[in-house]
Amino acid sequence: MFTKAMMQNFRCFKEVDVPLKPLTVLIGKNDTGKSAFIDALMILSRKIDFSLDQDIYMYHKSLELNMFIQEGKHIASRISYEPLGGQRAENNDAALLKTSKFNLPSDGPSMKSPGVSDTQGPPELLEQGNNVPALLDFFLRRDRKRFFNYVDESVRHIPGLKDIHIATPNPGSRRVDLATDKDFIIPADKSSVGVRLMLFFLALAYHPEPPELILIEEPEKGVHPKRLSDIITLLRGLTTGEHSPIASQVIMTTHSPYLLDLINLETDGVLIFQRNEDGGRGVHPADEEKLRIFLDEFHLGEVWYNEGEEGMVRRA
């Protein structure tokens, strides 16, 4: 698990040095750097490329990105660049770290996908939530117990659901169909956005080989506030390896006070993103000592809504 992220002169950040927890939530107004922070983690895990003309803060300055494990004693991934000498250095002991970013569409993930060969192993879930049918089809053929556990959990979380079928519209395609308690069979793509999002998050939670680092942009999109609790419970289960031998680290952005209500500052991390006077962006961990005064009477999301980002960090 990464325990710290450090950045110098990356995009909108002049300098960042913040802790990371197994479950970390990034909050702040629009255009305060949350997505840029996620992109830095993607660059460090080699999921996207570093670009000289887009990724250096204020240009013509040295850039450095670091992520640490083992409480800061070991650099797990590092990129640095000195523009004057045109030198770029990389040290990536975690180059093989399995990382996935999810930015689910506002109209929900598709419940149709190509089929996959058994020899490929369990298919990965893609950035927009695609591949759920292929993964469930793999369970059905290769891991029946996991498939039935997935179905049982889906029935528990989705009102009116009785069963899940995997349809084969043609030899190369798979589709999720939902059997309702009224004995109707409907394609999952005809169900609500919230139902399809829950099917995706359940598939992520039950993946036998989940990513070691999971980055999620606004998981609350299209989700009823009361269902957010189920989603956070599933994501928290990923951080403990509840359904697989791999314990994932989850880092997510949010604009939802309801989601923040579900975060525990004793075990989870909250990073606050703000605009600086010089036009750059700053990142600070939530001040647990300061917030403890409020949390006897209010939920964390209520404090954020009422006090704003400024009320959650220590003033210099």
N, C-alpha and C positions, 0 to 999 in steps of 0.2 A: 504494500500500500504506500502511495506517495504521502509524505507528511508535510511537505512544504513546496511552495512554488515561488520562484524569484524571477523577476523580469527587469531588464534595464533597456530603455529606449526601444520598446516594442510598440509599434502603432501609437495608440493614444496614451500609453503608459511610459512615464519617465522612469519610475522606479516602483517596484512592487516586491514585498516580502511578506507572505501570508501563510498561515498554517492550513493544512487540509485534513479533514476527518474522513472516516469511512463513508459518511453521508454528509455532503456539503452543499449548501444552498446559496446561490448568488442573487442578491436583490439590489435594486436601484432603479431610478427612473430610466426612461428610454434614452439611448445614446449615451450611456455612462460607461460602456466598455465590457459589459458582461459577455457578449458574443465574441469580442476580441480576445478575452481571457480564455474562453473555450477553444478558440482557434490556436492560441499559443500551446495549449495542451495537445491539440491535434498535431501541431508541427513537431513537438517534442516526442510524440509517439509515432512519428513518420506516417501519419494518415493523410496529411496534406503537405505541400511543399512550401518552403520559406521563399519569399519574394523580396529582392533588394529594393525594388521601387515602390512596394506597398507596405512593408512591414517594419521599416525603421522610423522611429519617433523623430520628428523634426528634421530628418535626413542628415546625412554626413556625420553621424555619430556612431560610436560603437554600439553593437547590440549584443545582449546576452540573455539567454533563457536557461533556467535550471529547474529541475524537479528533483527532490530528495526522498530517499527512503531511509529506514533505520534511524529515525529521529535526527535527520540532518547530517549523519556521519558519513553518508555515502552518496555521491552524485549518481543518480540513476540515469539521467538524461541531460545533455547540455548542448547548446548551440551558441557560438559566439562569432561575431563578425567585426573586423576593423576596416572601415572603408578606405582609410588613407593608404594602407598597404594592400587592399583588396584581399585580405586574408579571412578565411572562414575555417573555423575549427568545430569539430563535432566529437562528442564522446557520448555514446548511447548504449550503455550497458543494458538498458531496457528496450533495445530496439525491437525485440520480439514480443513486447507487451501487447496483448490483444486489446484493442481499443475500438469502441463503436460510438458514434454520435447519432442521436436521434432528434430529428426536428419534424414532428408529426404534422401532416397537413390539417388545416382547419376543418376540412370535410371528411376527415378520418382516413385511416389506412385501408388499402385495398385488401379484400379477402379472396382475391384470385392471384395465382402465381404459377410459374412453370413448375413441373415436377423435377426431381433431382435423382441422381443415381445413388444407390445404397453405398457405393464405394467412396462417395464424397463425405460421408459422415453427416451429422446434423447440420442443415443449412443455416447460415447466419441470417439474422434479421437485418434488414437494410434501413438506411437513414429515414425514409418516410414510412417505416413500419411494414414494408412489403416482406413477403416470404412466409407469413404465418401459415398459409395452407400447405406449403412445401414442408415446413417443420412439423406440423401436425400429421401430415401424411407419413413422414419419416417415423414419428412416434408409433403410428398405427402399424407400420410394417416391422419396425425394429425394436420398439420399446413399449409394448402394450400397457404395462403397468403405469408408465409415465403418462401415456395417452389417457387412460381412464382417470388418473389423478387430476389431470388437466380438466377433463370434462366435469368431474365432480366439483372442482373449484369454480368452474364457469357457471355451473348450475347454482352454486351457492351465492355467487356474486351478481348474477343477471336474473332479475325477476321474470318469471314466465318461461324460462328456458328449461327444457326437459332433456335434451341430448344434442350432440354435435356429430354431424356426418361430414365425411370428406368425399366430395363428388369429383368425378373425372369427366369433364365435358368433352375432352379428346385426349389421346394418349400422352400428349405433352403438357397438359394443364391440370391444375388442381383448384378446387373451390371449397370454401367452408359453407356448409348449409346448417341452419339452426332448426331443431325440432322443438316446437313450443308445447306447453302443457295443454293446448287445445287441439293437438295432433295436426298442426300445420307444419309444413316444411318450407322454409324460406331461405333464399341465398343470403348469406351474412352481409353482402354488399347492399342489400335492401333494408338492413336494420339501421338503427340510429347511429350517429357518430359516437355517442357514449358507449354503446355496446361494442362497437368495433375497437375502440380504444382499450376497453377492458380486455377484450380477446387478445390484443397485442401485448399489454402489460403482463397478462397471465402467461403468454408464450415466452416473453423475456424471462419471467421469474422461473419458469419450468425448463428453460433451455439447459441441457446437460453440460454444455461447454460455453457458459456465458462469457462475455468480454470481461477482462480483468479491470478495465477502466471504462465506465459507462458515462457518457456525457449527454444530457437531455436538455433541450430548449423547451421551457414552459410546458411541463407535463399536464398542467391544468386545462390546456386548451380543449374546449368541447366537453369538459367533464363537469357533472353536477358537483357542487361543493361537498355534499355529503359522501360522494363516491371517492373524493380525493383521499379520504382516510384509507380506503382499501388499496389504492394505488401506492401510497406511501408505505403501507405495511408490506406490500409486495417488494418494493424497492429496498426496504430495510432488510427483508429476508435475503435479498441478493447479497447484501454486505456481510451477512453471517454464513453464507453458503447453505441456506436452509434446504434447497432442493438440488444441489450439485456439490461436487467436491471443491469447487472454486468459489472463493469469497471475492466478490467484486467491490470496487470502489465506485460510488455514484456521486457525480457532481452535476447539479442542475440549476438552471436559471428559473426565476418565477416572478410574476407580477401579482400573485394571489396572496392576500393576507390569510385566507382560509388555509392555504398550504402551509404557510409559516406557523400557523397555530399548532400544526402537527409535529413541529420540530422541537427536539429536546436539547437545550444548550449544553447539558452535561455530557452528552454523547455525540451530538451532531455539530457541524460547523455552519456558521452563517457569515458570509462576506458581504460587506456593504460597498457599493460602487457609487462614486460621486464625481461631479465635474469640479475641477480646480480652477482657480482664478486665471491661471496661465493658459487655459484651454485644454490642458491635459486631463487625465482621469486618475482618481485615487482609489485604492482598495484597502479596506480596513476590516479586521474581524470585529464582530459584534462584541461590545463590552459587557461581559457577563455580570460583573460587579454592579455596573450602573443599571442594567436591566433587571437585576434581582429585586430592586425596589418596587418595580411595576408588576412583576410576575406573581406576586402574592394575590393580586386582585384581577389582573388582566392576562389574556392570552398574548403570545408573542406577536401574532398578526395584528391584534388590536393596538399594541404599542407602536408597531410600524405605521399603521394607518393614522394614528393620532399624533405621534411625535415626529414622523418622517425619518429619513435616513440619518439626519443630524442628531436625532434623539437616541440613536442606537450605538453611537461611537463616542469615545472619550475626546473631549475638546483638547486641542494642543495647548 
